[in-house]
Amino acid sequence: MNALRFGIRSFLVLATSCFCLGPILAADLPEGAGKEVIEQECTACHSADRIAGQKKTKSDWQDTVDRMISKGAGLSSSEYDTLIAYLVKNFSKDEEPAKIDKVAKASQSH
């Protein structure tokens, strides 16, 4: 019985810590339209560091946000557009290597 109480207490401390740290960690995000959406919607489940540490293409960010919406993230269509633009502006991955190679070869042939 004591082990169960300890487990429950540990879970509550961890859950409370995660809930409280989300908004604090979100302060480290770059300023701009979309930051508030991340603070309100995304950091309820993810740290700002986790979001900022990812580099994705626009299509990848759209897939990620669509998946989060299917799991319960509540975004309006305007919030969705703002969030995608913010993520792409601040946390985008360079073009795919194949695309870069094609552009480089095309510019070299001129």
Secondary structure, DSSP 8 states (H G I E B T S, - for coil): -HHHHHHHHHHHHHHHHHHHHHHHHHTTS--STTHHHHHHTGGGTS-HHHHHT--B-HHHHHHHHHHHHHTT----HHHHHHHHHHHHHHSB----HHHHHHHHHHHHT-
